Amino acid sequence: MTDQTPIIETVDLTKRYDEFTALDSLSISVHSGQILGFIGPNGAGKTTTIRILVGLLKPTSGSARIAGADCLTESRKIKRLVGYMPDDFGKYNNMRVGEYLDFFGAAYGIGRRQRVVRIDEVLEIAGATYMKDLFVDALSRGMQQRVAIARTLMHDPQVMILDEPANGLDPQARIDMRSMLLRLADMGKTLIVTSHILPELARVCDIVAMITKGRLRAFGTLDEIMRDIQQRRTFEIQLVDHDQVDRVAGLVENWSREMNHSSEVTGAKTESMVRFTTELNDREITPLLTHLVGSGEAIAQFREVPTDLEDAFLSVAGQSHDDDQAKEQITSEQAASEQAAS
Amino acid sequence: MSSAFNPVVQREFFGIVRSPKAFATLLALTITFSIAVLMRWPTDATVDLSGIQSIQVFRVFGYGLLAGVVFLVPAFPATSIVNEKNAGTLALLLNSPLSPLSIYLGKLAGVLLFAMLVLLASLPGAAACYAMGGIDLREGLGLFYFVLLLLVFQYATLGMLISSYVQSADAGVRLTYAVLFALFFLTLVPDAFFPGGSGVMGTIAQWARYLSPVPVVMQIMGQGGLGSRGLMESPGNLQFIIVTLVSSLVFAGITIGRLNYRIFDQSRAKGVITDDRGLTARLLRRFLFIVDPQRRKPGIPWYLNPVMVKEFRCRRFGRSQWLFRLVAVCAVVSMVLTFAAATSVTSWGTETIGGLMVILQVVLIVVMTPSLTSGLISGERDGGGWELLRLTPLSSLKIVRGKLLSVLWTLLLVLMATLPGYLVMIYIQPQMWYQVNLVLVCLAWTVVYTLAASAAIGSLFRYTAVATTVTYVVVMTLFLIPLLVWLGRGAPFGFELVQRVLLINPVGAALSVIETPGFENYDLLPDAWYVAGGFSAFMFLVFGLQVWRLTRPV
């Protein structure tokens, strides 16, 4: 459930290091209770954005606000509003989990008695109650992530920003992390989550921001992004016998040619499967199945491969790469023509 | 590079030589040697037939070179194995066809080759000293370089041994410097109490003395051994060579024995909480630990700085249970020293004992403070904790206060532990009450001075190991330079110069106030306090600015 005023808002947020632009006019808004999946390859500008939001970095231009507080000028307010879990755990030696959380609680100015109760609460939320007496520096990666979530929750922030929370986790720990994120959203927290493991994000995020080379390439719900992306669909034809593969692949290619559409057709004999990608819509693709059956081929299944976040991201990243190359080419051509003119 | 050549040597040696700190080391040493020789180079055309002038130059040069070797060479072996282990490359090396011996020799050769470069950089200075005449090539210069080579070998093997045991590079640096300090100075103390070498204790004390290079080097410099006893004095060159070689081979043997997969087999003990143990165990642990590290601790109270409490709980060196033990040892040692003076176990007077107590306290402060302080900021940055601290509402002032207080309380505790010794001294000689007061003020200034310097210098570096090494070198230089100049009092350095140089830190003032032999003529108060105050204020300012710079968004 979301209200109308965005709790997180960035407007033309830009960060430059000399000639290098780490973040280029990023404008996004997230409403209360939403989970934003922040996606991008390494060095895309995700961490830069996050560090500006939590007040660790100063933007070159633009602004960022959380719950109405400016991230640069109202850093004390921001520290109370936001819980940030960096990729690096930040362990202290010889400290037990309880002492570790107690220290951060004290640093946030939580009273001693309240802290004792709060430590148990956050450990319970993070599913880490049994770790309370363990040494922080002896925890496994998965355990550290849980303790880090507990630490982030200590001062009960409105907004939680989690940098790669599923990084280095085994499949079971990832599932646990996913349910923990959903639980936090149920508690009314607004979350920004970055991850390289896109299927994980797809399952928990309300909205997605895709960023490459410091620029926002796509922003919205996953469905909106899918609709926006001009992409080809992939179909799979499951055959009964592997001997059919070459024949059916030839039939698909000929049919596509007759229909004046280009298709990329591949056959996998070991799987008795033919795959093809096309830009045809459902109405246009239906005659193909009739054609194959009419040609006497036994078809076990004819299905579309669902497009996921990974495909969408690759499509957006590929598109942005092409755009960048085109821009570079135009720029170099302009420069060449200017040089020739002079 | 031929295939017969140990690849580890190549990587280690070039790895060291390519590092900026190695370049800075060589450059600093070359400049220092040149300045040292130039300072004492004769300016008039008079020929000095006695060779005294050249010996004076040789002393300055020799002690400078010795200090350079002691300070700079151990930093590299001390991090050599632990860095490799933590980076995961030691596992790769152990998995290669190279034997543990080849790996060890490769790493050792890398360090030794670099040390050779350091010694080579000093050769023009040595040649200049020799050219002035009056220095024997074999018994003087040759023997001195041989002693240095032995020391380099011993320190390299010792550093690598320690490096194979510790879990972090800064712990390696810290422990290596502490052990070197003990080898250098503390090995001389037993012989001072059991002179003459009779009996088991006397023999042990005499052999312990051979672990220190100080008597041999002083003999080469024509100053007699430390604690010289006239004709009975024997620096024991041969024994020193034997002890150094044997100890180096033992260090090397143990380290080679540790170079196998068991070196990684160190799981973190979960540590049973004392509160969950039986009553007897709880009582026993309370008695043994005083501050039991395994006890479930109550929350941090509102009146304490959370950063200070965190430092006490999590730092690798100087945690409460060890501090209390150290304080107990300090109290006992200071009492024994003073009691020894009172009961005439030694021929030393109360002044000498007082001087010895001051020196021991200063050694303790100089060894402990850089360890506790240099990693205050770099340790956080190294371990990822700094980012988390920046996210909390703690102001930079509160962080600075918490961090400094955690060290200050520790040092004051150590300082107070030696008070019983001074009380006994006042009891024996009540007229020393005023002097003891002044000495304690000087020592308090020494604590503040060392703390400020270590905190400021350590905060300038990103990595704890580098911060620890540089802080040790700078702090030890600050304390040893005045002592080296004092050793050359009369010749080559005049009274005025020595008095000025002794003002660099408050130790000279403490020694002069308690009338330690050799210091009684210098009038250093209250100027030494002003210098210490000004220097400390400047260093605290640097530290505060650095913390402020690191906490603000950039």
Contacts between the chains, C-beta under 8 A, distances in Angstrom:
chain1	res1	chain2	res2	distance
A	54	B	391	6.3
A	55	B	553	5.8
A	56	B	387	7.1
A	56	B	390	6.1
A	56	B	391	7.5
A	56	B	553	5.8
A	57	B	553	5.4
A	57	B	554	6.6
A	58	B	553	4.3
A	58	B	554	6.0
A	72	B	553	6.7
A	75	B	553	7.3
A	76	B	393	5.8
A	79	B	391	6.2
A	79	B	392	6.5
A	79	B	393	4.9
A	80	B	393	6.8
A	82	B	391	8.0
A	84	B	391	5.5
A	86	B	384	7.1
A	86	B	387	5.5
A	86	B	388	7.5
A	88	B	384	3.7
A	88	B	387	6.9
A	89	B	384	6.4
A	90	B	383	6.6
A	90	B	384	3.8
A	90	B	385	4.6
A	90	B	387	6.3
A	90	B	388	4.4
A	91	B	383	6.2
A	91	B	384	7.3
A	91	B	385	7.6
A	92	B	310	6.8
A	92	B	313	7.9
A	92	B	314	4.1
A	92	B	383	7.1
A	92	B	385	6.1
A	93	B	314	5.2
A	93	B	315	7.6
A	93	B	316	5.7
A	93	B	383	8.0
A	94	B	293	7.1
A	94	B	313	6.6
A	94	B	314	5.0
A	94	B	315	7.8
A	94	B	316	7.5
A	94	B	319	6.8
A	95	B	310	7.7
A	95	B	313	5.9
A	95	B	314	4.7
A	96	B	296	8.0
A	98	B	296	7.4
A	99	B	297	5.9
A	99	B	313	6.1
A	102	B	297	7.8
A	102	B	299	5.0
A	102	B	300	6.0
A	103	B	300	6.7
A	103	B	306	5.7
A	103	B	309	7.2
A	103	B	310	4.8
A	103	B	313	7.9
A	104	B	388	7.3
A	104	B	392	6.8
A	105	B	299	7.6
A	106	B	299	7.1
A	106	B	300	4.2
A	106	B	306	3.8
A	106	B	309	7.7
A	107	B	306	5.2
A	107	B	307	7.6
A	107	B	389	7.4
A	107	B	392	4.0
A	107	B	393	7.3
A	107	B	394	5.3
A	108	B	392	5.9
A	108	B	393	6.4
A	109	B	393	6.5
A	111	B	302	7.0
A	112	B	298	7.8
A	112	B	299	4.3
A	112	B	300	7.2
A	112	B	301	6.1
A	112	B	302	6.5
A	115	B	299	5.2
A	116	B	299	6.0
A	133	B	273	5.4
A	133	B	296	7.2
A	134	B	270	6.3
A	135	B	268	5.9
A	135	B	270	6.9
A	135	B	271	6.6
A	137	B	268	6.3
A	138	B	267	7.8
A	138	B	268	3.5
A	138	B	269	8.0
A	138	B	270	6.7
A	151	B	388	7.7
